[in-house]
Amino acid sequence: MKALERAGFVVKRQEGSHVILRRPEPFAQLVVPDHIELDRGTLRAIIRQADLTVDEFLRLL
């Protein structure tokens, strides 16, 4: 979650166990599960939807 916030996303709202993040420019909206651990495929999908590479995401951690 912190890495996505560093990439310009802000928490819009939370619904149940999912957090909705939004970035105004370039516009993107993500739905991220609010779990302690994420499946590898789920994490890669979130990174791809955020228009980030894995290396860029790792640098934001």
PDBQT receptor file of N, H, CA, C and O in Angstrom, charges set to zero:
ATOM      1  N   MET A   1       0.835  -1.184   0.000  1.00  0.00    +0.000 N 
ATOM      2  CA  MET A   1       0.000   0.000   0.000  1.00  0.00    +0.000 C 
ATOM      3  C   MET A   1       0.885   1.255   0.000  1.00  0.00    +0.000 C 
ATOM      4  O   MET A   1       0.620   2.202  -0.740  1.00  0.00    +0.000 OA
ATOM      5  N   LYS A   2       1.929   1.258   0.825  1.00  0.00    +0.000 N 
ATOM      6  H   LYS A   2       2.144   0.488   1.426  1.00  0.00    +0.000 HD
ATOM      7  CA  LYS A   2       2.809   2.430   0.902  1.00  0.00    +0.000 C 
ATOM      8  C   LYS A   2       3.512   2.684  -0.431  1.00  0.00    +0.000 C 
ATOM      9  O   LYS A   2       3.681   3.834  -0.837  1.00  0.00    +0.000 OA
ATOM     10  N   ALA A   3       3.920   1.615  -1.109  1.00  0.00    +0.000 N 
ATOM     11  H   ALA A   3       3.783   0.681  -0.779  1.00  0.00    +0.000 HD
ATOM     12  CA  ALA A   3       4.600   1.790  -2.394  1.00  0.00    +0.000 C 
ATOM     13  C   ALA A   3       3.670   2.428  -3.415  1.00  0.00    +0.000 C 
ATOM     14  O   ALA A   3       4.101   3.266  -4.206  1.00  0.00    +0.000 OA
ATOM     15  N   LEU A   4       2.409   2.043  -3.406  1.00  0.00    +0.000 N 
ATOM     16  H   LEU A   4       2.058   1.362  -2.763  1.00  0.00    +0.000 HD
ATOM     17  CA  LEU A   4       1.448   2.635  -4.339  1.00  0.00    +0.000 C 
ATOM     18  C   LEU A   4       1.175   4.091  -3.983  1.00  0.00    +0.000 C 
ATOM     19  O   LEU A   4       0.981   4.917  -4.875  1.00  0.00    +0.000 OA
ATOM     20  N   GLU A   5       1.157   4.418  -2.693  1.00  0.00    +0.000 N 
ATOM     21  H   GLU A   5       1.315   3.747  -1.968  1.00  0.00    +0.000 HD
ATOM     22  CA  GLU A   5       0.983   5.816  -2.290  1.00  0.00    +0.000 C 
ATOM     23  C   GLU A   5       2.176   6.646  -2.735  1.00  0.00    +0.000 C 
ATOM     24  O   GLU A   5       2.012   7.802  -3.122  1.00  0.00    +0.000 OA
ATOM     25  N   ARG A   6       3.374   6.074  -2.687  1.00  0.00    +0.000 N 
ATOM     26  H   ARG A   6       3.507   5.135  -2.372  1.00  0.00    +0.000 HD
ATOM     27  CA  ARG A   6       4.566   6.788  -3.171  1.00  0.00    +0.000 C 
ATOM     28  C   ARG A   6       4.519   6.982  -4.683  1.00  0.00    +0.000 C 
ATOM     29  O   ARG A   6       5.151   7.895  -5.214  1.00  0.00    +0.000 OA
ATOM     30  N   ALA A   7       3.771   6.123  -5.376  1.00  0.00    +0.000 N 
ATOM     31  H   ALA A   7       3.258   5.381  -4.945  1.00  0.00    +0.000 HD
ATOM     32  CA  ALA A   7       3.623   6.228  -6.834  1.00  0.00    +0.000 C 
ATOM     33  C   ALA A   7       2.516   7.203  -7.218  1.00  0.00    +0.000 C 
ATOM     34  O   ALA A   7       2.202   7.348  -8.399  1.00  0.00    +0.000 OA
ATOM     35  N   GLY A   8       1.920   7.876  -6.229  1.00  0.00    +0.000 N 
ATOM     36  H   GLY A   8       2.175   7.758  -5.269  1.00  0.00    +0.000 HD
ATOM     37  CA  GLY A   8       0.927   8.901  -6.521  1.00  0.00    +0.000 C 
ATOM     38  C   GLY A   8      -0.515   8.496  -6.276  1.00  0.00    +0.000 C 
ATOM     39  O   GLY A   8      -1.426   9.282  -6.538  1.00  0.00    +0.000 OA
ATOM     40  N   PHE A   9      -0.744   7.295  -5.782  1.00  0.00    +0.000 N 
ATOM     41  H   PHE A   9      -0.005   6.656  -5.569  1.00  0.00    +0.000 HD
ATOM     42  CA  PHE A   9      -2.108   6.844  -5.502  1.00  0.00    +0.000 C 
ATOM     43  C   PHE A   9      -2.544   7.321  -4.124  1.00  0.00    +0.000 C 
ATOM     44  O   PHE A   9      -1.734   7.406  -3.201  1.00  0.00    +0.000 OA
ATOM     45  N   VAL A  10      -3.815   7.626  -3.994  1.00  0.00    +0.000 N 
ATOM     46  H   VAL A  10      -4.473   7.556  -4.743  1.00  0.00    +0.000 HD
ATOM     47  CA  VAL A  10      -4.393   8.000  -2.700  1.00  0.00    +0.000 C 
ATOM     48  C   VAL A  10      -5.580   7.078  -2.427  1.00  0.00    +0.000 C 
ATOM     49  O   VAL A  10      -6.263   6.628  -3.347  1.00  0.00    +0.000 OA
ATOM     50  N   VAL A  11      -5.807   6.810  -1.145  1.00  0.00    +0.000 N 
ATOM     51  H   VAL A  11      -5.253   7.176  -0.398  1.00  0.00    +0.000 HD
ATOM     52  CA  VAL A  11      -6.925   5.957  -0.761  1.00  0.00    +0.000 C 
ATOM     53  C   VAL A  11      -8.214   6.731  -0.965  1.00  0.00    +0.000 C 
ATOM     54  O   VAL A  11      -8.410   7.799  -0.385  1.00  0.00    +0.000 OA
ATOM     55  N   LYS A  12      -9.084   6.187  -1.789  1.00  0.00    +0.000 N 
ATOM     56  H   LYS A  12      -8.925   5.319  -2.260  1.00  0.00    +0.000 HD
ATOM     57  CA  LYS A  12     -10.374   6.829  -2.037  1.00  0.00    +0.000 C 
ATOM     58  C   LYS A  12     -11.403   6.352  -1.022  1.00  0.00    +0.000 C 
ATOM     59  O   LYS A  12     -12.125   7.152  -0.426  1.00  0.00    +0.000 OA
ATOM     60  N   ARG A  13     -11.461   5.028  -0.834  1.00  0.00    +0.000 N 
ATOM     61  H   ARG A  13     -10.875   4.378  -1.318  1.00  0.00    +0.000 HD
ATOM     62  CA  ARG A  13     -12.387   4.470   0.154  1.00  0.00    +0.000 C 
ATOM     63  C   ARG A  13     -12.020   3.013   0.396  1.00  0.00    +0.000 C 
ATOM     64  O   ARG A  13     -11.185   2.438  -0.301  1.00  0.00    +0.000 OA
ATOM     65  N   GLN A  14     -12.667   2.432   1.401  1.00  0.00    +0.000 N 
ATOM     66  H   GLN A  14     -13.345   2.900   1.967  1.00  0.00    +0.000 HD
ATOM     67  CA  GLN A  14     -12.477   1.016   1.689  1.00  0.00    +0.000 C 
ATOM     68  C   GLN A  14     -13.842   0.354   1.759  1.00  0.00    +0.000 C 
ATOM     69  O   GLN A  14     -14.760   0.849   2.412  1.00  0.00    +0.000 OA
ATOM     70  N   GLU A  15     -13.956  -0.766   1.077  1.00  0.00    +0.000 N 
ATOM     71  H   GLU A  15     -13.210  -1.169   0.546  1.00  0.00    +0.000 HD
ATOM     72  CA  GLU A  15     -15.197  -1.533   1.098  1.00  0.00    +0.000 C 
ATOM     73  C   GLU A  15     -14.863  -2.940   1.558  1.00  0.00    +0.000 C 
ATOM     74  O   GLU A  15     -14.246  -3.709   0.820  1.00  0.00    +0.000 OA
ATOM     75  N   GLY A  16     -15.263  -3.277   2.763  1.00  0.00    +0.000 N 
ATOM     76  H   GLY A  16     -15.764  -2.653   3.362  1.00  0.00    +0.000 HD
ATOM     77  CA  GLY A  16     -14.969  -4.604   3.297  1.00  0.00    +0.000 C 
ATOM     78  C   GLY A  16     -13.475  -4.810   3.408  1.00  0.00    +0.000 C 
ATOM     79  O   GLY A  16     -12.779  -4.024   4.052  1.00  0.00    +0.000 OA
ATOM     80  N   SER A  17     -12.977  -5.871   2.780  1.00  0.00    +0.000 N 
ATOM     81  H   SER A  17     -13.542  -6.510   2.257  1.00  0.00    +0.000 HD
ATOM     82  CA  SER A  17     -11.553  -6.183   2.869  1.00  0.00    +0.000 C 
ATOM     83  C   SER A  17     -10.779  -5.690   1.652  1.00  0.00    +0.000 C 
ATOM     84  O   SER A  17      -9.686  -6.187   1.382  1.00  0.00    +0.000 OA
ATOM     85  N   HIS A  18     -11.321  -4.723   0.912  1.00  0.00    +0.000 N 
ATOM     86  H   HIS A  18     -12.209  -4.319   1.131  1.00  0.00    +0.000 HD
ATOM     87  CA  HIS A  18     -10.645  -4.170  -0.259  1.00  0.00    +0.000 C 
ATOM     88  C   HIS A  18     -10.540  -2.652  -0.141  1.00  0.00    +0.000 C 
ATOM     89  O   HIS A  18     -11.463  -1.984   0.327  1.00  0.00    +0.000 OA
ATOM     90  N   VAL A  19      -9.396  -2.122  -0.574  1.00  0.00    +0.000 N 
ATOM     91  H   VAL A  19      -8.646  -2.664  -0.954  1.00  0.00    +0.000 HD
ATOM     92  CA  VAL A  19      -9.148  -0.683  -0.556  1.00  0.00    +0.000 C 
ATOM     93  C   VAL A  19      -9.131  -0.195  -2.000  1.00  0.00    +0.000 C 
ATOM     94  O   VAL A  19      -8.497  -0.808  -2.859  1.00  0.00    +0.000 OA
ATOM     95  N   ILE A  20      -9.822   0.896  -2.263  1.00  0.00    +0.000 N 
ATOM     96  H   ILE A  20     -10.337   1.394  -1.566  1.00  0.00    +0.000 HD
ATOM     97  CA  ILE A  20      -9.851   1.485  -3.602  1.00  0.00    +0.000 C 
ATOM     98  C   ILE A  20      -8.891   2.672  -3.602  1.00  0.00    +0.000 C 
ATOM     99  O   ILE A  20      -9.046   3.617  -2.829  1.00  0.00    +0.000 OA
ATOM    100  N   LEU A  21      -7.899   2.600  -4.484  1.00  0.00    +0.000 N 
ATOM    101  H   LEU A  21      -7.774   1.832  -5.112  1.00  0.00    +0.000 HD
ATOM    102  CA  LEU A  21      -6.892   3.648  -4.614  1.00  0.00    +0.000 C 
ATOM    103  C   LEU A  21      -7.088   4.346  -5.950  1.00  0.00    +0.000 C 
ATOM    104  O   LEU A  21      -7.499   3.722  -6.929  1.00  0.00    +0.000 OA
ATOM    105  N   ARG A  22      -6.795   5.637  -5.989  1.00  0.00    +0.000 N 
ATOM    106  H   ARG A  22      -6.462   6.144  -5.195  1.00  0.00    +0.000 HD
ATOM    107  CA  ARG A  22      -6.960   6.397  -7.228  1.00  0.00    +0.000 C 
ATOM    108  C   ARG A  22      -5.753   7.310  -7.420  1.00  0.00    +0.000 C 
ATOM    109  O   ARG A  22      -5.224   7.885  -6.469  1.00  0.00    +0.000 OA
ATOM    110  N   ARG A  23      -5.331   7.427  -8.690  1.00  0.00    +0.000 N 
ATOM    111  H   ARG A  23      -5.760   6.960  -9.463  1.00  0.00    +0.000 HD
ATOM    112  CA  ARG A  23      -4.270   8.361  -9.079  1.00  0.00    +0.000 C 
ATOM    113  C   ARG A  23      -4.863   9.282 -10.127  1.00  0.00    +0.000 C 
ATOM    114  O   ARG A  23      -5.403   8.806 -11.126  1.00  0.00    +0.000 OA
ATOM    115  N   PRO A  24      -4.774  10.608  -9.923  1.00  0.00    +0.000 N 
ATOM    116  CA  PRO A  24      -5.393  11.542 -10.870  1.00  0.00    +0.000 C 
ATOM    117  C   PRO A  24      -4.686  11.623 -12.225  1.00  0.00    +0.000 C 
ATOM    118  O   PRO A  24      -5.355  11.614 -13.258  1.00  0.00    +0.000 OA
ATOM    119  N   GLU A  25      -3.365  11.700 -12.248  1.00  0.00    +0.000 N 
ATOM    120  H   GLU A  25      -2.821  11.706 -11.408  1.00  0.00    +0.000 HD
ATOM    121  CA  GLU A  25      -2.638  11.875 -13.510  1.00  0.00    +0.000 C 
ATOM    122  C   GLU A  25      -1.440  10.952 -13.585  1.00  0.00    +0.000 C 
ATOM    123  O   GLU A  25      -0.595  11.024 -12.693  1.00  0.00    +0.000 OA
ATOM    124  N   PRO A  26      -1.304  10.103 -14.564  1.00  0.00    +0.000 N 
ATOM    125  CA  PRO A  26      -2.363   9.677 -15.466  1.00  0.00    +0.000 C 
ATOM    126  C   PRO A  26      -3.391   8.861 -14.688  1.00  0.00    +0.000 C 
ATOM    127  O   PRO A  26      -3.037   8.095 -13.792  1.00  0.00    +0.000 OA
ATOM    128  N   PHE A  27      -4.661   9.032 -15.034  1.00  0.00    +0.000 N 
ATOM    129  H   PHE A  27      -4.948   9.655 -15.762  1.00  0.00    +0.000 HD
ATOM    130  CA  PHE A  27      -5.738   8.439 -14.252  1.00  0.00    +0.000 C 
ATOM    131  C   PHE A  27      -5.608   6.922 -14.174  1.00  0.00    +0.000 C 
ATOM    132  O   PHE A  27      -5.401   6.242 -15.179  1.00  0.00    +0.000 OA
ATOM    133  N   ALA A  28      -5.737   6.419 -12.960  1.00  0.00    +0.000 N 
ATOM    134  H   ALA A  28      -5.905   6.972 -12.144  1.00  0.00    +0.000 HD
ATOM    135  CA  ALA A  28      -5.776   4.975 -12.729  1.00  0.00    +0.000 C 
ATOM    136  C   ALA A  28      -6.516   4.738 -11.425  1.00  0.00    +0.000 C 
ATOM    137  O   ALA A  28      -6.413   5.526 -10.484  1.00  0.00    +0.000 OA
ATOM    138  N   GLN A  29      -7.255   3.654 -11.381  1.00  0.00    +0.000 N 
ATOM    139  H   GLN A  29      -7.338   3.015 -12.145  1.00  0.00    +0.000 HD
ATOM    140  CA  GLN A  29      -7.957   3.275 -10.156  1.00  0.00    +0.000 C 
ATOM    141  C   GLN A  29      -7.691   1.800  -9.911  1.00  0.00    +0.000 C 
ATOM    142  O   GLN A  29      -7.821   0.978 -10.817  1.00  0.00    +0.000 OA
ATOM    143  N   LEU A  30      -7.317   1.469  -8.680  1.00  0.00    +0.000 N 
ATOM    144  H   LEU A  30      -7.211   2.138  -7.944  1.00  0.00    +0.000 HD
ATOM    145  CA  LEU A  30      -6.984   0.101  -8.313  1.00  0.00    +0.000 C 
ATOM    146  C   LEU A  30      -7.853  -0.366  -7.165  1.00  0.00    +0.000 C 
ATOM    147  O   LEU A  30      -8.231   0.420  -6.297  1.00  0.00    +0.000 OA
ATOM    148  N   VAL A  31      -8.165  -1.644  -7.166  1.00  0.00    +0.000 N 
ATOM    149  H   VAL A  31      -7.857  -2.283  -7.872  1.00  0.00    +0.000 HD
ATOM    150  CA  VAL A  31      -8.831  -2.278  -6.035  1.00  0.00    +0.000 C 
ATOM    151  C   VAL A  31      -7.820  -3.264  -5.461  1.00  0.00    +0.000 C 
ATOM    152  O   VAL A  31      -7.434  -4.228  -6.122  1.00  0.00    +0.000 OA
ATOM    153  N   VAL A  32      -7.394  -3.010  -4.218  1.00  0.00    +0.000 N 
ATOM    154  H   VAL A  32      -7.708  -2.226  -3.681  1.00  0.00    +0.000 HD
ATOM    155  CA  VAL A  32      -6.346  -3.805  -3.596  1.00  0.00    +0.000 C 
ATOM    156  C   VAL A  32      -6.909  -4.526  -2.380  1.00  0.00    +0.000 C 
ATOM    157  O   VAL A  32      -7.510  -3.892  -1.513  1.00  0.00    +0.000 OA
ATOM    158  N   PRO A  33      -6.724  -5.856  -2.300  1.00  0.00    +0.000 N 
ATOM    159  CA  PRO A  33      -7.174  -6.573  -1.112  1.00  0.00    +0.000 C 
ATOM    160  C   PRO A  33      -6.393  -6.105   0.117  1.00  0.00    +0.000 C 
ATOM    161  O   PRO A  33      -5.180  -5.908   0.044  1.00  0.00    +0.000 OA
ATOM    162  N   ASP A  34      -7.071  -5.931   1.223  1.00  0.00    +0.000 N 
ATOM    163  H   ASP A  34      -8.057  -6.091   1.282  1.00  0.00    +0.000 HD
ATOM    164  CA  ASP A  34      -6.433  -5.488   2.468  1.00  0.00    +0.000 C 
ATOM    165  C   ASP A  34      -6.084  -6.714   3.305  1.00  0.00    +0.000 C 
ATOM    166  O   ASP A  34      -6.647  -6.938   4.376  1.00  0.00    +0.000 OA
ATOM    167  N   HIS A  35      -5.133  -7.508   2.786  1.00  0.00    +0.000 N 
ATOM    168  H   HIS A  35      -4.676  -7.326   1.916  1.00  0.00    +0.000 HD
ATOM    169  CA  HIS A  35      -4.686  -8.717   3.462  1.00  0.00    +0.000 C 
ATOM    170  C   HIS A  35      -3.218  -8.565   3.827  1.00  0.00    +0.000 C 
ATOM    171  O   HIS A  35      -2.508  -7.753   3.235  1.00  0.00    +0.000 OA
ATOM    172  N   ILE A  36      -2.767  -9.339   4.792  1.00  0.00    +0.000 N 
ATOM    173  H   ILE A  36      -3.345  -9.998   5.273  1.00  0.00    +0.000 HD
ATOM    174  CA  ILE A  36      -1.363  -9.290   5.195  1.00  0.00    +0.000 C 
ATOM    175  C   ILE A  36      -0.476  -9.804   4.067  1.00  0.00    +0.000 C 
ATOM    176  O   ILE A  36       0.565  -9.215   3.778  1.00  0.00    +0.000 OA
ATOM    177  N   GLU A  37      -0.885 -10.903   3.428  1.00  0.00    +0.000 N 
ATOM    178  H   GLU A  37      -1.731 -11.382   3.663  1.00  0.00    +0.000 HD
ATOM    179  CA  GLU A  37      -0.124 -11.466   2.317  1.00  0.00    +0.000 C 
ATOM    180  C   GLU A  37      -1.000 -11.496   1.067  1.00  0.00    +0.000 C 
ATOM    181  O   GLU A  37      -2.199 -11.764   1.133  1.00  0.00    +0.000 OA
ATOM    182  N   LEU A  38      -0.373 -11.216  -0.069  1.00  0.00    +0.000 N 
ATOM    183  H   LEU A  38       0.602 -10.998  -0.123  1.00  0.00    +0.000 HD
ATOM    184  CA  LEU A  38      -1.071 -11.290  -1.353  1.00  0.00    +0.000 C 
ATOM    185  C   LEU A  38      -0.446 -12.395  -2.193  1.00  0.00    +0.000 C 
ATOM    186  O   LEU A  38       0.758 -12.636  -2.116  1.00  0.00    +0.000 OA
ATOM    187  N   ASP A  39      -1.264 -13.060  -2.988  1.00  0.00    +0.000 N 
ATOM    188  H   ASP A  39      -2.242 -12.864  -3.050  1.00  0.00    +0.000 HD
ATOM    189  CA  ASP A  39      -0.771 -14.056  -3.924  1.00  0.00    +0.000 C 
ATOM    190  C   ASP A  39       0.136 -13.368  -4.944  1.00  0.00    +0.000 C 
ATOM    191  O   ASP A  39      -0.086 -12.210  -5.297  1.00  0.00    +0.000 OA
ATOM    192  N   ARG A  40       1.141 -14.072  -5.408  1.00  0.00    +0.000 N 
ATOM    193  H   ARG A  40       1.322 -15.013  -5.122  1.00  0.00    +0.000 HD
ATOM    194  CA  ARG A  40       2.097 -13.505  -6.356  1.00  0.00    +0.000 C 
ATOM    195  C   ARG A  40       1.406 -12.981  -7.613  1.00  0.00    +0.000 C 
ATOM    196  O   ARG A  40       1.749 -11.906  -8.104  1.00  0.00    +0.000 OA
ATOM    197  N   GLY A  41       0.444 -13.723  -8.134  1.00  0.00    +0.000 N 
ATOM    198  H   GLY A  41       0.165 -14.597  -7.736  1.00  0.00    +0.000 HD
ATOM    199  CA  GLY A  41      -0.279 -13.293  -9.331  1.00  0.00    +0.000 C 
ATOM    200  C   GLY A  41      -1.121 -12.054  -9.086  1.00  0.00    +0.000 C 
ATOM    201  O   GLY A  41      -1.228 -11.189  -9.956  1.00  0.00    +0.000 OA
ATOM    202  N   THR A  42      -1.724 -11.962  -7.898  1.00  0.00    +0.000 N 
ATOM    203  H   THR A  42      -1.638 -12.664  -7.191  1.00  0.00    +0.000 HD
ATOM    204  CA  THR A  42      -2.523 -10.782  -7.544  1.00  0.00    +0.000 C 
ATOM    205  C   THR A  42      -1.633  -9.551  -7.466  1.00  0.00    +0.000 C 
ATOM    206  O   THR A  42      -1.998  -8.486  -7.962  1.00  0.00    +0.000 OA
ATOM    207  N   LEU A  43      -0.467  -9.694  -6.845  1.00  0.00    +0.000 N 
ATOM    208  H   LEU A  43      -0.170 -10.559  -6.441  1.00  0.00    +0.000 HD
ATOM    209  CA  LEU A  43       0.459  -8.565  -6.724  1.00  0.00    +0.000 C 
ATOM    210  C   LEU A  43       0.946  -8.111  -8.097  1.00  0.00    +0.000 C 
ATOM    211  O   LEU A  43       1.020  -6.912  -8.364  1.00  0.00    +0.000 OA
ATOM    212  N   ARG A  44       1.275  -9.058  -8.964  1.00  0.00    +0.000 N 
ATOM    213  H   ARG A  44       1.215 -10.033  -8.747  1.00  0.00    +0.000 HD
ATOM    214  CA  ARG A  44       1.722  -8.687 -10.318  1.00  0.00    +0.000 C 
ATOM    215  C   ARG A  44       0.627  -7.973 -11.095  1.00  0.00    +0.000 C 
ATOM    216  O   ARG A  44       0.904  -7.038 -11.847  1.00  0.00    +0.000 OA
ATOM    217  N   ALA A  45      -0.615  -8.409 -10.916  1.00  0.00    +0.000 N 
ATOM    218  H   ALA A  45      -0.840  -9.168 -10.305  1.00  0.00    +0.000 HD
ATOM    219  CA  ALA A  45      -1.737  -7.758 -11.598  1.00  0.00    +0.000 C 
ATOM    220  C   ALA A  45      -1.906  -6.327 -11.104  1.00  0.00    +0.000 C 
ATOM    221  O   ALA A  45      -2.167  -5.426 -11.901  1.00  0.00    +0.000 OA
ATOM    222  N   ILE A  46      -1.760  -6.107  -9.803  1.00  0.00    +0.000 N 
ATOM    223  H   ILE A  46      -1.548  -6.838  -9.155  1.00  0.00    +0.000 HD
ATOM    224  CA  ILE A  46      -1.865  -4.756  -9.237  1.00  0.00    +0.000 C 
ATOM    225  C   ILE A  46      -0.755  -3.872  -9.787  1.00  0.00    +0.000 C 
ATOM    226  O   ILE A  46      -0.999  -2.724 -10.158  1.00  0.00    +0.000 OA
ATOM    227  N   ILE A  47       0.466  -4.404  -9.842  1.00  0.00    +0.000 N 
ATOM    228  H   ILE A  47       0.665  -5.336  -9.541  1.00  0.00    +0.000 HD
ATOM    229  CA  ILE A  47       1.606  -3.643 -10.372  1.00  0.00    +0.000 C 
ATOM    230  C   ILE A  47       1.356  -3.285 -11.838  1.00  0.00    +0.000 C 
ATOM    231  O   ILE A  47       1.618  -2.157 -12.254  1.00  0.00    +0.000 OA
ATOM    232  N   ARG A  48       0.854  -4.232 -12.612  1.00  0.00    +0.000 N 
ATOM    233  H   ARG A  48       0.641  -5.149 -12.274  1.00  0.00    +0.000 HD
ATOM    234  CA  ARG A  48       0.577  -3.986 -14.037  1.00  0.00    +0.000 C 
ATOM    235  C   ARG A  48      -0.513  -2.933 -14.212  1.00  0.00    +0.000 C 
ATOM    236  O   ARG A  48      -0.392  -2.055 -15.066  1.00  0.00    +0.000 OA
ATOM    237  N   GLN A  49      -1.584  -3.011 -13.407  1.00  0.00    +0.000 N 
ATOM    238  H   GLN A  49      -1.682  -3.724 -12.713  1.00  0.00    +0.000 HD
ATOM    239  CA  GLN A  49      -2.675  -2.042 -13.500  1.00  0.00    +0.000 C 
ATOM    240  C   GLN A  49      -2.220  -0.646 -13.088  1.00  0.00    +0.000 C 
ATOM    241  O   GLN A  49      -2.789   0.350 -13.533  1.00  0.00    +0.000 OA
ATOM    242  N   ALA A  50      -1.196  -0.571 -12.239  1.00  0.00    +0.000 N 
ATOM    243  H   ALA A  50      -0.734  -1.380 -11.877  1.00  0.00    +0.000 HD
ATOM    244  CA  ALA A  50      -0.668   0.720 -11.802  1.00  0.00    +0.000 C 
ATOM    245  C   ALA A  50       0.318   1.300 -12.813  1.00  0.00    +0.000 C 
ATOM    246  O   ALA A  50       0.884   2.368 -12.578  1.00  0.00    +0.000 OA
ATOM    247  N   ASP A  51       0.531   0.612 -13.933  1.00  0.00    +0.000 N 
ATOM    248  H   ASP A  51       0.071  -0.255 -14.124  1.00  0.00    +0.000 HD
ATOM    249  CA  ASP A  51       1.494   1.034 -14.965  1.00  0.00    +0.000 C 
ATOM    250  C   ASP A  51       2.905   1.136 -14.414  1.00  0.00    +0.000 C 
ATOM    251  O   ASP A  51       3.642   2.065 -14.745  1.00  0.00    +0.000 OA
ATOM    252  N   LEU A  52       3.282   0.183 -13.574  1.00  0.00    +0.000 N 
ATOM    253  H   LEU A  52       2.684  -0.572 -13.304  1.00  0.00    +0.000 HD
ATOM    254  CA  LEU A  52       4.626   0.122 -13.017  1.00  0.00    +0.000 C 
ATOM    255  C   LEU A  52       5.283  -1.174 -13.465  1.00  0.00    +0.000 C 
ATOM    256  O   LEU A  52       4.604  -2.152 -13.779  1.00  0.00    +0.000 OA
ATOM    257  N   THR A  53       6.615  -1.173 -13.492  1.00  0.00    +0.000 N 
ATOM    258  H   THR A  53       7.167  -0.379 -13.237  1.00  0.00    +0.000 HD
ATOM    259  CA  THR A  53       7.338  -2.424 -13.674  1.00  0.00    +0.000 C 
ATOM    260  C   THR A  53       7.622  -2.986 -12.287  1.00  0.00    +0.000 C 
ATOM    261  O   THR A  53       7.479  -2.288 -11.283  1.00  0.00    +0.000 OA
ATOM    262  N   VAL A  54       8.021  -4.241 -12.240  1.00  0.00    +0.000 N 
ATOM    263  H   VAL A  54       8.137  -4.808 -13.056  1.00  0.00    +0.000 HD
ATOM    264  CA  VAL A  54       8.348  -4.858 -10.951  1.00  0.00    +0.000 C 
ATOM    265  C   VAL A  54       9.520  -4.118 -10.316  1.00  0.00    +0.000 C 
ATOM    266  O   VAL A  54       9.520  -3.888  -9.106  1.00  0.00    +0.000 OA
ATOM    267  N   ASP A  55      10.524  -3.742 -11.117  1.00  0.00    +0.000 N 
ATOM    268  H   ASP A  55      10.524  -3.929 -12.100  1.00  0.00    +0.000 HD
ATOM    269  CA  ASP A  55      11.682  -3.011 -10.583  1.00  0.00    +0.000 C 
ATOM    270  C   ASP A  55      11.274  -1.657 -10.014  1.00  0.00    +0.000 C 
ATOM    271  O   ASP A  55      11.742  -1.271  -8.943  1.00  0.00    +0.000 OA
ATOM    272  N   GLU A  56      10.405  -0.931 -10.718  1.00  0.00    +0.000 N 
ATOM    273  H   GLU A  56      10.024  -1.245 -11.588  1.00  0.00    +0.000 HD
ATOM    274  CA  GLU A  56       9.928   0.361 -10.207  1.00  0.00    +0.000 C 
ATOM    275  C   GLU A  56       9.184   0.176  -8.892  1.00  0.00    +0.000 C 
ATOM    276  O   GLU A  56       9.357   0.957  -7.956  1.00  0.00    +0.000 OA
ATOM    277  N   PHE A  57       8.353  -0.863  -8.826  1.00  0.00    +0.000 N 
ATOM    278  H   PHE A  57       8.212  -1.498  -9.586  1.00  0.00    +0.000 HD
ATOM    279  CA  PHE A  57       7.600  -1.137  -7.605  1.00  0.00    +0.000 C 
ATOM    280  C   PHE A  57       8.548  -1.452  -6.449  1.00  0.00    +0.000 C 
ATOM    281  O   PHE A  57       8.359  -0.961  -5.336  1.00  0.00    +0.000 OA
ATOM    282  N   LEU A  58       9.561  -2.267  -6.712  1.00  0.00    +0.000 N 
ATOM    283  H   LEU A  58       9.715  -2.666  -7.616  1.00  0.00    +0.000 HD
ATOM    284  CA  LEU A  58      10.512  -2.626  -5.655  1.00  0.00    +0.000 C 
ATOM    285  C   LEU A  58      11.284  -1.408  -5.160  1.00  0.00    +0.000 C 
ATOM    286  O   LEU A  58      11.584  -1.318  -3.970  1.00  0.00    +0.000 OA
ATOM    287  N   ARG A  59      11.612  -0.472  -6.045  1.00  0.00    +0.000 N 
ATOM    288  H   ARG A  59      11.368  -0.545  -7.012  1.00  0.00    +0.000 HD
ATOM    289  CA  ARG A  59      12.302   0.756  -5.621  1.00  0.00    +0.000 C 
ATOM    290  C   ARG A  59      11.425   1.621  -4.732  1.00  0.00    +0.000 C 
ATOM    291  O   ARG A  59      11.936   2.376  -3.905  1.00  0.00    +0.000 OA
ATOM    292  N   LEU A  60      10.104   1.522  -4.892  1.00  0.00    +0.000 N 
ATOM    293  H   LEU A  60       9.689   0.909  -5.564  1.00  0.00    +0.000 HD
ATOM    294  CA  LEU A  60       9.180   2.317  -4.080  1.00  0.00    +0.000 C 
ATOM    295  C   LEU A  60       8.967   1.732  -2.683  1.00  0.00    +0.000 C 
ATOM    296  O   LEU A  60       8.432   2.409  -1.804  1.00  0.00    +0.000 OA
ATOM    297  N   LEU A  61       9.381   0.482  -2.472  1.00  0.00    +0.000 N 
ATOM    298  H   LEU A  61       9.816  -0.068  -3.186  1.00  0.00    +0.000 HD
ATOM    299  CA  LEU A  61       9.215  -0.147  -1.151  1.00  0.00    +0.000 C 
ATOM    300  C   LEU A  61      10.155   0.441  -0.121  1.00  0.00    +0.000 C 
ATOM    301  O   LEU A  61      10.141   0.023   1.037  1.00  0.00    +0.000 OA
TER     302      LEU A  61
